[in-house]
């Protein structure tokens, strides 16, 4: 069973040699709005992330969809 927080939750940042990463966990209502926007078939734009309430500094890119946990957004930015 998936865990849905009450508010948007942001992970600590983690790195590899090329990118800095973080993940964002969406509440059920925000995840439903995201699914409505994308049908879980494409990545979100920066503007769409902002419209859903995801607040990050510029440069973060939604880079992958992880089907078992569609309410968890995966972001990265170059180091």
PyMOL Python script that loads the backbone (N, CA, C, O; Angstrom):
from pymol import cmd

cmd.read_pdbstr("""\
ATOM      1  N   UNK A   1       0.840  -1.183   0.000  1.00  0.00           N
ATOM      2  CA  UNK A   1       0.000   0.000   0.000  1.00  0.00           C
ATOM      3  C   UNK A   1       0.883   1.244   0.000  1.00  0.00           C
ATOM      4  O   UNK A   1       1.882   1.295   0.716  1.00  0.00           O
ATOM      5  N   UNK A   2       0.525   2.229  -0.786  1.00  0.00           N
ATOM      6  CA  UNK A   2       1.311   3.453  -0.906  1.00  0.00           C
ATOM      7  C   UNK A   2       1.078   4.389   0.269  1.00  0.00           C
ATOM      8  O   UNK A   2      -0.012   4.443   0.839  1.00  0.00           O
ATOM      9  N   UNK A   3       2.116   5.115   0.612  1.00  0.00           N
ATOM     10  CA  UNK A   3       2.048   6.132   1.659  1.00  0.00           C
ATOM     11  C   UNK A   3       1.800   7.485   1.013  1.00  0.00           C
ATOM     12  O   UNK A   3       2.574   7.913   0.157  1.00  0.00           O
ATOM     13  N   UNK A   4       0.742   8.156   1.408  1.00  0.00           N
ATOM     14  CA  UNK A   4       0.435   9.508   0.937  1.00  0.00           C
ATOM     15  C   UNK A   4       0.522  10.446   2.130  1.00  0.00           C
ATOM     16  O   UNK A   4      -0.245  10.300   3.082  1.00  0.00           O
ATOM     17  N   UNK A   5       1.445  11.413   2.102  1.00  0.00           N
ATOM     18  CA  UNK A   5       1.548  12.361   3.212  1.00  0.00           C
ATOM     19  C   UNK A   5       0.405  13.372   3.175  1.00  0.00           C
ATOM     20  O   UNK A   5      -0.300  13.473   2.171  1.00  0.00           O
ATOM     21  N   UNK A   6       0.219  14.108   4.246  1.00  0.00           N
ATOM     22  CA  UNK A   6      -0.797  15.164   4.274  1.00  0.00           C
ATOM     23  C   UNK A   6      -0.374  16.373   3.454  1.00  0.00           C
ATOM     24  O   UNK A   6      -1.206  17.036   2.834  1.00  0.00           O
ATOM     25  N   UNK A   7       0.926  16.657   3.453  1.00  0.00           N
ATOM     26  CA  UNK A   7       1.485  17.778   2.700  1.00  0.00           C
ATOM     27  C   UNK A   7       2.577  17.254   1.777  1.00  0.00           C
ATOM     28  O   UNK A   7       3.075  16.145   1.969  1.00  0.00           O
ATOM     29  N   UNK A   8       2.952  18.048   0.775  1.00  0.00           N
ATOM     30  CA  UNK A   8       4.049  17.680  -0.112  1.00  0.00           C
ATOM     31  C   UNK A   8       5.315  17.518   0.723  1.00  0.00           C
ATOM     32  O   UNK A   8       5.641  18.378   1.541  1.00  0.00           O
ATOM     33  N   UNK A   9       6.024  16.416   0.514  1.00  0.00           N
ATOM     34  CA  UNK A   9       7.259  16.141   1.235  1.00  0.00           C
ATOM     35  C   UNK A   9       8.432  16.106   0.269  1.00  0.00           C
ATOM     36  O   UNK A   9       8.336  15.557  -0.829  1.00  0.00           O
ATOM     37  N   UNK A  10       9.543  16.700   0.695  1.00  0.00           N
ATOM     38  CA  UNK A  10      10.740  16.800  -0.122  1.00  0.00           C
ATOM     39  C   UNK A  10      11.856  15.983   0.525  1.00  0.00           C
ATOM     40  O   UNK A  10      12.095  16.100   1.727  1.00  0.00           O
ATOM     41  N   UNK A  11      12.534  15.162  -0.262  1.00  0.00           N
ATOM     42  CA  UNK A  11      13.648  14.380   0.270  1.00  0.00           C
ATOM     43  C   UNK A  11      14.881  15.267   0.422  1.00  0.00           C
ATOM     44  O   UNK A  11      14.941  16.383  -0.095  1.00  0.00           O
ATOM     45  N   UNK A  12      15.845  14.742   1.138  1.00  0.00           N
ATOM     46  CA  UNK A  12      17.178  15.348   1.137  1.00  0.00           C
ATOM     47  C   UNK A  12      17.747  15.171  -0.275  1.00  0.00           C
ATOM     48  O   UNK A  12      17.311  14.297  -1.024  1.00  0.00           O
ATOM     49  N   UNK A  13      18.700  15.990  -0.617  1.00  0.00           N
ATOM     50  CA  UNK A  13      19.355  15.876  -1.924  1.00  0.00           C
ATOM     51  C   UNK A  13      20.429  14.791  -1.850  1.00  0.00           C
ATOM     52  O   UNK A  13      21.041  14.575  -0.804  1.00  0.00           O
ATOM     53  N   UNK A  14      20.644  14.117  -2.977  1.00  0.00           N
ATOM     54  CA  UNK A  14      21.692  13.113  -3.080  1.00  0.00           C
ATOM     55  C   UNK A  14      22.329  13.244  -4.455  1.00  0.00           C
ATOM     56  O   UNK A  14      21.701  13.742  -5.389  1.00  0.00           O
ATOM     57  N   UNK A  15      23.578  12.797  -4.581  1.00  0.00           N
ATOM     58  CA  UNK A  15      24.379  13.084  -5.780  1.00  0.00           C
ATOM     59  C   UNK A  15      24.993  11.837  -6.382  1.00  0.00           C
ATOM     60  O   UNK A  15      25.158  10.809  -5.725  1.00  0.00           O
ATOM     61  N   UNK A  16      25.328  11.968  -7.668  1.00  0.00           N
ATOM     62  CA  UNK A  16      26.293  11.089  -8.309  1.00  0.00           C
ATOM     63  C   UNK A  16      27.321  12.017  -8.958  1.00  0.00           C
ATOM     64  O   UNK A  16      27.376  13.197  -8.613  1.00  0.00           O
ATOM     65  N   UNK A  17      28.122  11.523  -9.871  1.00  0.00           N
ATOM     66  CA  UNK A  17      29.161  12.365 -10.472  1.00  0.00           C
ATOM     67  C   UNK A  17      28.604  13.460 -11.377  1.00  0.00           C
ATOM     68  O   UNK A  17      29.272  14.466 -11.612  1.00  0.00           O
ATOM     69  N   UNK A  18      27.397  13.273 -11.882  1.00  0.00           N
ATOM     70  CA  UNK A  18      26.849  14.178 -12.884  1.00  0.00           C
ATOM     71  C   UNK A  18      25.686  15.046 -12.384  1.00  0.00           C
ATOM     72  O   UNK A  18      25.558  16.201 -12.789  1.00  0.00           O
ATOM     73  N   UNK A  19      24.849  14.501 -11.517  1.00  0.00           N
ATOM     74  CA  UNK A  19      23.615  15.175 -11.118  1.00  0.00           C
ATOM     75  C   UNK A  19      23.431  15.223  -9.600  1.00  0.00           C
ATOM     76  O   UNK A  19      24.017  14.440  -8.853  1.00  0.00           O
ATOM     77  N   UNK A  20      22.602  16.164  -9.182  1.00  0.00           N
ATOM     78  CA  UNK A  20      22.035  16.185  -7.836  1.00  0.00           C
ATOM     79  C   UNK A  20      20.584  15.757  -7.988  1.00  0.00           C
ATOM     80  O   UNK A  20      19.901  16.199  -8.912  1.00  0.00           O
ATOM     81  N   UNK A  21      20.110  14.903  -7.096  1.00  0.00           N
ATOM     82  CA  UNK A  21      18.763  14.340  -7.185  1.00  0.00           C
ATOM     83  C   UNK A  21      17.964  14.666  -5.927  1.00  0.00           C
ATOM     84  O   UNK A  21      18.523  14.971  -4.873  1.00  0.00           O
ATOM     85  N   UNK A  22      16.661  14.595  -6.065  1.00  0.00           N
ATOM     86  CA  UNK A  22      15.752  14.610  -4.922  1.00  0.00           C
ATOM     87  C   UNK A  22      14.442  14.004  -5.407  1.00  0.00           C
ATOM     88  O   UNK A  22      14.168  13.958  -6.606  1.00  0.00           O
ATOM     89  N   UNK A  23      13.650  13.548  -4.466  1.00  0.00           N
ATOM     90  CA  UNK A  23      12.309  13.094  -4.826  1.00  0.00           C
ATOM     91  C   UNK A  23      11.296  13.856  -3.979  1.00  0.00           C
ATOM     92  O   UNK A  23      11.588  14.328  -2.880  1.00  0.00           O
ATOM     93  N   UNK A  24      10.101  13.953  -4.537  1.00  0.00           N
ATOM     94  CA  UNK A  24       9.018  14.696  -3.913  1.00  0.00           C
ATOM     95  C   UNK A  24       7.819  13.764  -3.826  1.00  0.00           C
ATOM     96  O   UNK A  24       7.404  13.171  -4.822  1.00  0.00           O
ATOM     97  N   UNK A  25       7.268  13.643  -2.621  1.00  0.00           N
ATOM     98  CA  UNK A  25       6.122  12.756  -2.395  1.00  0.00           C
ATOM     99  C   UNK A  25       4.866  13.620  -2.307  1.00  0.00           C
ATOM    100  O   UNK A  25       4.786  14.544  -1.498  1.00  0.00           O
ATOM    101  N   UNK A  26       3.889  13.301  -3.157  1.00  0.00           N
ATOM    102  CA  UNK A  26       2.663  14.089  -3.241  1.00  0.00           C
ATOM    103  C   UNK A  26       1.552  13.522  -2.370  1.00  0.00           C
ATOM    104  O   UNK A  26       1.416  12.305  -2.251  1.00  0.00           O
ATOM    105  N   UNK A  27       0.753  14.401  -1.757  1.00  0.00           N
ATOM    106  CA  UNK A  27      -0.476  13.937  -1.089  1.00  0.00           C
ATOM    107  C   UNK A  27      -1.435  13.358  -2.135  1.00  0.00           C
ATOM    108  O   UNK A  27      -1.300  13.632  -3.328  1.00  0.00           O
ATOM    109  N   UNK A  28      -2.373  12.582  -1.694  1.00  0.00           N
ATOM    110  CA  UNK A  28      -3.303  11.909  -2.608  1.00  0.00           C
ATOM    111  C   UNK A  28      -4.042  12.894  -3.521  1.00  0.00           C
ATOM    112  O   UNK A  28      -4.192  12.624  -4.712  1.00  0.00           O
ATOM    113  N   UNK A  29      -4.504  14.023  -2.988  1.00  0.00           N
ATOM    114  CA  UNK A  29      -5.248  14.987  -3.809  1.00  0.00           C
ATOM    115  C   UNK A  29      -4.369  15.620  -4.885  1.00  0.00           C
ATOM    116  O   UNK A  29      -4.826  15.848  -6.005  1.00  0.00           O
ATOM    117  N   UNK A  30      -3.114  15.903  -4.551  1.00  0.00           N
ATOM    118  CA  UNK A  30      -2.189  16.489  -5.533  1.00  0.00           C
ATOM    119  C   UNK A  30      -1.791  15.434  -6.565  1.00  0.00           C
ATOM    120  O   UNK A  30      -1.661  15.742  -7.750  1.00  0.00           O
ATOM    121  N   UNK A  31      -1.601  14.215  -6.126  1.00  0.00           N
ATOM    122  CA  UNK A  31      -1.291  13.118  -7.055  1.00  0.00           C
ATOM    123  C   UNK A  31      -2.433  12.924  -8.048  1.00  0.00           C
ATOM    124  O   UNK A  31      -2.187  12.677  -9.229  1.00  0.00           O
ATOM    125  N   UNK A  32      -3.677  13.031  -7.588  1.00  0.00           N
ATOM    126  CA  UNK A  32      -4.825  12.902  -8.487  1.00  0.00           C
ATOM    127  C   UNK A  32      -4.829  14.016  -9.526  1.00  0.00           C
ATOM    128  O   UNK A  32      -5.131  13.774 -10.695  1.00  0.00           O
ATOM    129  N   UNK A  33      -4.495  15.232  -9.109  1.00  0.00           N
ATOM    130  CA  UNK A  33      -4.416  16.352 -10.048  1.00  0.00           C
ATOM    131  C   UNK A  33      -3.291  16.133 -11.059  1.00  0.00           C
ATOM    132  O   UNK A  33      -3.449  16.446 -12.239  1.00  0.00           O
ATOM    133  N   UNK A  34      -2.171  15.603 -10.609  1.00  0.00           N
ATOM    134  CA  UNK A  34      -1.056  15.301 -11.504  1.00  0.00           C
ATOM    135  C   UNK A  34      -1.448  14.233 -12.519  1.00  0.00           C
ATOM    136  O   UNK A  34      -1.123  14.344 -13.701  1.00  0.00           O
ATOM    137  N   UNK A  35      -2.137  13.212 -12.060  1.00  0.00           N
ATOM    138  CA  UNK A  35      -2.587  12.144 -12.970  1.00  0.00           C
ATOM    139  C   UNK A  35      -3.545  12.699 -14.012  1.00  0.00           C
ATOM    140  O   UNK A  35      -3.512  12.281 -15.170  1.00  0.00           O
ATOM    141  N   UNK A  36      -4.385  13.623 -13.618  1.00  0.00           N
ATOM    142  CA  UNK A  36      -5.322  14.246 -14.549  1.00  0.00           C
ATOM    143  C   UNK A  36      -4.579  15.033 -15.639  1.00  0.00           C
ATOM    144  O   UNK A  36      -4.981  15.025 -16.803  1.00  0.00           O
ATOM    145  N   UNK A  37      -3.498  15.706 -15.251  1.00  0.00           N
ATOM    146  CA  UNK A  37      -2.691  16.484 -16.209  1.00  0.00           C
ATOM    147  C   UNK A  37      -1.969  15.598 -17.216  1.00  0.00           C
ATOM    148  O   UNK A  37      -1.930  15.912 -18.405  1.00  0.00           O
ATOM    149  N   UNK A  38      -1.403  14.501 -16.747  1.00  0.00           N
ATOM    150  CA  UNK A  38      -0.474  13.725 -17.580  1.00  0.00           C
ATOM    151  C   UNK A  38      -0.940  12.319 -17.942  1.00  0.00           C
ATOM    152  O   UNK A  38      -0.342  11.679 -18.806  1.00  0.00           O
ATOM    153  N   UNK A  39      -1.987  11.832 -17.303  1.00  0.00           N
ATOM    154  CA  UNK A  39      -2.416  10.439 -17.431  1.00  0.00           C
ATOM    155  C   UNK A  39      -1.253   9.493 -17.146  1.00  0.00           C
ATOM    156  O   UNK A  39      -1.259   8.341 -17.579  1.00  0.00           O
ATOM    157  N   UNK A  40      -0.260   9.986 -16.417  1.00  0.00           N
ATOM    158  CA  UNK A  40       0.933   9.225 -16.037  1.00  0.00           C
ATOM    159  C   UNK A  40       1.707   8.715 -17.252  1.00  0.00           C
ATOM    160  O   UNK A  40       2.367   7.677 -17.194  1.00  0.00           O
ATOM    161  N   UNK A  41       1.613   9.460 -18.351  1.00  0.00           N
ATOM    162  CA  UNK A  41       2.273   9.047 -19.589  1.00  0.00           C
ATOM    163  C   UNK A  41       3.378   9.997 -20.024  1.00  0.00           C
ATOM    164  O   UNK A  41       4.038   9.760 -21.036  1.00  0.00           O
ATOM    165  N   UNK A  42       3.586  11.078 -19.265  1.00  0.00           N
ATOM    166  CA  UNK A  42       4.649  12.014 -19.630  1.00  0.00           C
ATOM    167  C   UNK A  42       5.157  12.715 -18.377  1.00  0.00           C
ATOM    168  O   UNK A  42       4.519  12.688 -17.324  1.00  0.00           O
ATOM    169  N   UNK A  43       6.306  13.337 -18.517  1.00  0.00           N
ATOM    170  CA  UNK A  43       6.904  14.073 -17.414  1.00  0.00           C
ATOM    171  C   UNK A  43       6.246  15.436 -17.269  1.00  0.00           C
ATOM    172  O   UNK A  43       5.678  15.969 -18.223  1.00  0.00           O
ATOM    173  N   UNK A  44       6.327  15.988 -16.080  1.00  0.00           N
ATOM    174  CA  UNK A  44       5.767  17.315 -15.810  1.00  0.00           C
ATOM    175  C   UNK A  44       6.736  18.413 -16.217  1.00  0.00           C
ATOM    176  O   UNK A  44       7.951  18.252 -16.103  1.00  0.00           O
ATOM    177  N   UNK A  45       6.200  19.523 -16.690  1.00  0.00           N
ATOM    178  CA  UNK A  45       7.025  20.704 -16.946  1.00  0.00           C
ATOM    179  C   UNK A  45       7.246  21.444 -15.634  1.00  0.00           C
ATOM    180  O   UNK A  45       6.572  21.173 -14.640  1.00  0.00           O
ATOM    181  N   UNK A  46       8.185  22.373 -15.634  1.00  0.00           N
ATOM    182  CA  UNK A  46       8.426  23.181 -14.437  1.00  0.00           C
ATOM    183  C   UNK A  46       7.163  23.945 -14.044  1.00  0.00           C
ATOM    184  O   UNK A  46       6.828  24.032 -12.863  1.00  0.00           O
ATOM    185  N   UNK A  47       6.469  24.495 -15.032  1.00  0.00           N
ATOM    186  CA  UNK A  47       5.237  25.241 -14.750  1.00  0.00           C
ATOM    187  C   UNK A  47       4.164  24.333 -14.137  1.00  0.00           C
ATOM    188  O   UNK A  47       3.479  24.736 -13.197  1.00  0.00           O
ATOM    189  N   UNK A  48       4.017  23.125 -14.656  1.00  0.00           N
ATOM    190  CA  UNK A  48       3.028  22.190 -14.098  1.00  0.00           C
ATOM    191  C   UNK A  48       3.375  21.809 -12.659  1.00  0.00           C
ATOM    192  O   UNK A  48       2.490  21.698 -11.811  1.00  0.00           O
ATOM    193  N   UNK A  49       4.662  21.611 -12.390  1.00  0.00           N
ATOM    194  CA  UNK A  49       5.082  21.302 -11.011  1.00  0.00           C
ATOM    195  C   UNK A  49       4.688  22.436 -10.086  1.00  0.00           C
ATOM    196  O   UNK A  49       4.134  22.207  -9.011  1.00  0.00           O
ATOM    197  N   UNK A  50       4.976  23.662 -10.506  1.00  0.00           N
ATOM    198  CA  UNK A  50       4.621  24.830  -9.698  1.00  0.00           C
ATOM    199  C   UNK A  50       3.117  24.923  -9.493  1.00  0.00           C
ATOM    200  O   UNK A  50       2.657  25.247  -8.398  1.00  0.00           O
ATOM    201  N   UNK A  51       2.342  24.637 -10.551  1.00  0.00           N
ATOM    202  CA  UNK A  51       0.877  24.729 -10.439  1.00  0.00           C
ATOM    203  C   UNK A  51       0.314  23.691  -9.474  1.00  0.00           C
ATOM    204  O   UNK A  51      -0.767  23.889  -8.918  1.00  0.00           O
ATOM    205  N   UNK A  52       1.027  22.594  -9.269  1.00  0.00           N
ATOM    206  CA  UNK A  52       0.611  21.563  -8.320  1.00  0.00           C
ATOM    207  C   UNK A  52       1.055  21.884  -6.889  1.00  0.00           C
ATOM    208  O   UNK A  52       0.645  21.217  -5.939  1.00  0.00           O
ATOM    209  N   UNK A  53       1.902  22.917  -6.748  1.00  0.00           N
ATOM    210  CA  UNK A  53       2.357  23.309  -5.426  1.00  0.00           C
ATOM    211  C   UNK A  53       3.753  22.832  -5.075  1.00  0.00           C
ATOM    212  O   UNK A  53       4.208  23.028  -3.948  1.00  0.00           O
ATOM    213  N   UNK A  54       4.441  22.209  -6.022  1.00  0.00           N
ATOM    214  CA  UNK A  54       5.820  21.768  -5.788  1.00  0.00           C
ATOM    215  C   UNK A  54       6.717  22.990  -5.877  1.00  0.00           C
ATOM    216  O   UNK A  54       6.772  23.649  -6.915  1.00  0.00           O
ATOM    217  N   UNK A  55       7.419  23.295  -4.798  1.00  0.00           N
ATOM    218  CA  UNK A  55       8.240  24.503  -4.726  1.00  0.00           C
ATOM    219  C   UNK A  55       9.709  24.115  -4.618  1.00  0.00           C
ATOM    220  O   UNK A  55      10.142  23.508  -3.639  1.00  0.00           O
ATOM    221  N   UNK A  56      10.467  24.484  -5.655  1.00  0.00           N
ATOM    222  CA  UNK A  56      11.898  24.201  -5.702  1.00  0.00           C
ATOM    223  C   UNK A  56      12.596  25.368  -6.394  1.00  0.00           C
ATOM    224  O   UNK A  56      11.963  26.147  -7.106  1.00  0.00           O
ATOM    225  N   UNK A  57      13.882  25.478  -6.182  1.00  0.00           N
ATOM    226  CA  UNK A  57      14.640  26.474  -6.922  1.00  0.00           C
ATOM    227  C   UNK A  57      14.674  26.055  -8.400  1.00  0.00           C
ATOM    228  O   UNK A  57      14.390  24.905  -8.734  1.00  0.00           O
ATOM    229  N   UNK A  58      15.019  26.987  -9.264  1.00  0.00           N
ATOM    230  CA  UNK A  58      15.018  26.676 -10.696  1.00  0.00           C
ATOM    231  C   UNK A  58      16.122  25.670 -11.028  1.00  0.00           C
ATOM    232  O   UNK A  58      17.111  25.548 -10.306  1.00  0.00           O
ATOM    233  N   UNK A  59      15.931  24.970 -12.113  1.00  0.00           N
ATOM    234  CA  UNK A  59      16.922  24.009 -12.577  1.00  0.00           C
ATOM    235  C   UNK A  59      16.569  22.555 -12.330  1.00  0.00           C
ATOM    236  O   UNK A  59      17.169  21.664 -12.931  1.00  0.00           O
ATOM    237  N   UNK A  60      15.604  22.300 -11.454  1.00  0.00           N
ATOM    238  CA  UNK A  60      15.187  20.923 -11.203  1.00  0.00           C
ATOM    239  C   UNK A  60      14.296  20.447 -12.346  1.00  0.00           C
ATOM    240  O   UNK A  60      13.384  21.157 -12.769  1.00  0.00           O
ATOM    241  N   UNK A  61      14.568  19.234 -12.844  1.00  0.00           N
ATOM    242  CA  UNK A  61      13.824  18.655 -13.960  1.00  0.00           C
ATOM    243  C   UNK A  61      13.209  17.333 -13.509  1.00  0.00           C
ATOM    244  O   UNK A  61      13.889  16.479 -12.941  1.00  0.00           O
ATOM    245  N   UNK A  62      11.918  17.180 -13.770  1.00  0.00           N
ATOM    246  CA  UNK A  62      11.235  15.899 -13.529  1.00  0.00           C
ATOM    247  C   UNK A  62      11.754  14.945 -14.608  1.00  0.00           C
ATOM    248  O   UNK A  62      11.442  15.120 -15.786  1.00  0.00           O
ATOM    249  N   UNK A  63      12.541  13.942 -14.219  1.00  0.00           N
ATOM    250  CA  UNK A  63      13.273  13.155 -15.210  1.00  0.00           C
ATOM    251  C   UNK A  63      12.804  11.712 -15.382  1.00  0.00           C
ATOM    252  O   UNK A  63      13.238  11.045 -16.321  1.00  0.00           O
ATOM    253  N   UNK A  64      11.949  11.217 -14.521  1.00  0.00           N
ATOM    254  CA  UNK A  64      11.550   9.816 -14.646  1.00  0.00           C
ATOM    255  C   UNK A  64      10.206   9.579 -13.982  1.00  0.00           C
ATOM    256  O   UNK A  64       9.816  10.274 -13.043  1.00  0.00           O
ATOM    257  N   UNK A  65       9.504   8.568 -14.504  1.00  0.00           N
ATOM    258  CA  UNK A  65       8.248   8.093 -13.916  1.00  0.00           C
ATOM    259  C   UNK A  65       8.515   6.686 -13.386  1.00  0.00           C
ATOM    260  O   UNK A  65       9.036   5.833 -14.105  1.00  0.00           O
ATOM    261  N   UNK A  66       8.160   6.452 -12.142  1.00  0.00           N
ATOM    262  CA  UNK A  66       8.360   5.139 -11.500  1.00  0.00           C
ATOM    263  C   UNK A  66       6.985   4.526 -11.262  1.00  0.00           C
ATOM    264  O   UNK A  66       6.351   4.816 -10.247  1.00  0.00           O
ATOM    265  N   UNK A  67       6.505   3.672 -12.194  1.00  0.00           N
ATOM    266  CA  UNK A  67       5.125   3.181 -12.148  1.00  0.00           C
ATOM    267  C   UNK A  67       4.617   2.618 -10.821  1.00  0.00           C
ATOM    268  O   UNK A  67       3.448   2.837 -10.504  1.00  0.00           O
ATOM    269  N   UNK A  68       5.417   1.909 -10.030  1.00  0.00           N
ATOM    270  CA  UNK A  68       4.836   1.422  -8.774  1.00  0.00           C
ATOM    271  C   UNK A  68       4.434   2.540  -7.811  1.00  0.00           C
ATOM    272  O   UNK A  68       3.560   2.345  -6.966  1.00  0.00           O
ATOM    273  N   UNK A  69       5.065   3.709  -7.934  1.00  0.00           N
ATOM    274  CA  UNK A  69       4.788   4.811  -7.010  1.00  0.00           C
ATOM    275  C   UNK A  69       4.655   6.120  -7.800  1.00  0.00           C
ATOM    276  O   UNK A  69       5.536   6.979  -7.755  1.00  0.00           O
ATOM    277  N   UNK A  70       3.558   6.251  -8.509  1.00  0.00           N
ATOM    278  CA  UNK A  70       3.359   7.401  -9.390  1.00  0.00           C
ATOM    279  C   UNK A  70       3.220   8.714  -8.637  1.00  0.00           C
ATOM    280  O   UNK A  70       3.354   9.779  -9.239  1.00  0.00           O
ATOM    281  N   UNK A  71       2.957   8.665  -7.342  1.00  0.00           N
ATOM    282  CA  UNK A  71       2.821   9.880  -6.538  1.00  0.00           C
ATOM    283  C   UNK A  71       4.171  10.395  -6.030  1.00  0.00           C
ATOM    284  O   UNK A  71       4.231  11.399  -5.320  1.00  0.00           O
ATOM    285  N   UNK A  72       5.250   9.702  -6.398  1.00  0.00           N
ATOM    286  CA  UNK A  72       6.597  10.149  -6.045  1.00  0.00           C
ATOM    287  C   UNK A  72       7.269  10.665  -7.308  1.00  0.00           C
ATOM    288  O   UNK A  72       7.503   9.913  -8.254  1.00  0.00           O
ATOM    289  N   UNK A  73       7.579  11.964  -7.310  1.00  0.00           N
ATOM    290  CA  UNK A  73       8.205  12.593  -8.461  1.00  0.00           C
ATOM    291  C   UNK A  73       9.716  12.569  -8.292  1.00  0.00           C
ATOM    292  O   UNK A  73      10.231  12.892  -7.222  1.00  0.00           O
ATOM    293  N   UNK A  74      10.418  12.191  -9.338  1.00  0.00           N
ATOM    294  CA  UNK A  74      11.880  12.108  -9.313  1.00  0.00           C
ATOM    295  C   UNK A  74      12.454  13.296 -10.072  1.00  0.00           C
ATOM    296  O   UNK A  74      12.134  13.509 -11.242  1.00  0.00           O
ATOM    297  N   UNK A  75      13.306  14.068  -9.399  1.00  0.00           N
ATOM    298  CA  UNK A  75      13.901  15.267  -9.981  1.00  0.00           C
ATOM    299  C   UNK A  75      15.417  15.164  -9.965  1.00  0.00           C
ATOM    300  O   UNK A  75      16.008  14.479  -9.130  1.00  0.00           O
ATOM    301  N   UNK A  76      16.032  15.871 -10.920  1.00  0.00           N
ATOM    302  CA  UNK A  76      17.491  16.008 -10.934  1.00  0.00           C
ATOM    303  C   UNK A  76      17.866  17.338 -11.545  1.00  0.00           C
ATOM    304  O   UNK A  76      17.065  17.983 -12.221  1.00  0.00           O
ATOM    305  N   UNK A  77      19.115  17.740 -11.291  1.00  0.00           N
ATOM    306  CA  UNK A  77      19.689  18.918 -11.940  1.00  0.00           C
ATOM    307  C   UNK A  77      21.191  18.697 -12.051  1.00  0.00           C
ATOM    308  O   UNK A  77      21.786  18.007 -11.223  1.00  0.00           O
ATOM    309  N   UNK A  78      21.808  19.289 -13.086  1.00  0.00           N
ATOM    310  CA  UNK A  78      23.247  19.103 -13.238  1.00  0.00           C
ATOM    311  C   UNK A  78      24.003  19.657 -12.046  1.00  0.00           C
ATOM    312  O   UNK A  78      23.567  20.620 -11.416  1.00  0.00           O
ATOM    313  N   UNK A  79      25.135  19.046 -11.740  1.00  0.00           N
ATOM    314  CA  UNK A  79      25.980  19.521 -10.631  1.00  0.00           C
ATOM    315  C   UNK A  79      26.677  20.792 -11.017  1.00  0.00           C
ATOM    316  O   UNK A  79      27.433  21.348 -10.220  1.00  0.00           O
TER     317      UNK A  79
END
""", "prot")
cmd.dss("prot")
cmd.show_as("cartoon", "prot")
cmd.util.cbc("prot")
cmd.orient("prot")
